[in-house]
Amino acid sequence: MTNEAFISLDYQEYSPEEMQQRADDFYGLMNRRRSVRAFSNRQVDRGIIDRIIQTASTAPSGAHKQPWTFCVVTNPELRAEIRKQAEHEERISYESRMSDKWLKDLEPLGTDAIKPYIEEAPYIIVVMKQLFDWEADGSKHPNYYVNESVGIAVGMLLAAIHNAGLVALTHTPSPMNFLAKALKRPENERPYLLIPVGYPAPDVEVPALKRKSLNEVCVYYD
Ligand code: IYR
């Protein structure tokens, strides 16, 4: 791929009214997204997961390196192993690694060290970040702004999951290097997030959270 080639932008302009409507509609859609911690075992077509991941992979990235790998894990034995190791780390975290303030902050979410969704959701996506790449001669070639790039891609992944009518959770077992081992990932990759994806469990409830108002999150400098 060469940076010297330029093509015309595939741009779609909307009228200001249509723009407002589209912005309102998209906000309405995204404001209904919630993290879900209990999944149905109902199956989801792989084609939908493929498209969601392709959407995430349209994210901008440092020097267009796309420094991510989405590992989609359905294998039951592998998932049982991942759950076992995640719960082991989580138990230590909840019992001794997390501060009292942290545990208190988590109380409204009702989380604990038990992670059944790792086995129950039809898919778990383990997002890997690629710290560097390899040249043909085996030497290392750096990637840039890897955390920013992968964070943006995951944001787009979550939007695509929600848009498709599925639910997800951004789970961060910590420390999570056991994932790289369990999935036999190459040396340039580090686990970033574990995301179960599927239908919500029937009648699932979510914490009654409030989102910050626009004024609390936005400052205009006119
Ligand atoms: N990783 C743990 C703890 C946890 C931490 C934060 I910050 C959360 O927003 C939610 C949970 C867990 O998954 O339970």
Boltz pocket constraint, residues with backbone or C-beta under 6 A from the ligand:
constraints:
  - pocket:
      binder: B
      contacts: [[A, 90], [A, 106], [A, 109], [A, 111], [A, 112], [A, 113], [A, 171], [A, 172], [A, 173], [A, 174]]
      max_distance: 6.0
